């Protein structure tokens, strides 16, 4: 490794450490204060960095929340990727898959709401985050569908891309209902099995 590469690696590592510290501080403050009253200056002071440094990473405090949501999604997907299809039916497995994600995100409901607001209000600015989210969400979903196919619960003749796209579309709608409704989520959990049942129609493998 030459000197230029070493310096570049150190810079990248320092940038990542700064970003991590910034997000960690922002998360702590957002759990303690009302989002509307929180300022970028307050985040900068708490993180012991200049306001200008924050703007090198994020343009607004809403962008910080979106980045926190992406990191949350990564942690959630890492956990759901470890779920086994066990001996449940196709519908039961998919319902459990969605419910487990909602449970993991429950403590972060305000961030989820802000993310949806930004997604619909600023679609062009949000596009890079949406693309990044797909790289996080797709792999565990593909592994789940493949495990269901191996158990002969899910048809193999439907393209995986189509399965993933349609499931994510359904999941997005359910997530929006979940975020808007809030606890105790009676409507969400009444709607969930109905939507999953519709998704599964014609997809169950013949026995």
CORTA-V906897 format. One record per helix or strand of 2 or more residues. SS is the DSSP state (H for helix, E for strand). FROM is the first residue (numbers start at 0). LEN is the number of residues. Records with the same first field share a line. If there is no record, write none. Layout:
SS: FROM-LEN ; FROM-LEN
This chain:
H: 2-30 ; 34-3 ; 39-8 ; 50-5 ; 60-20 ; 89-32 ; 122-28 ; 159-22 ; 185-15
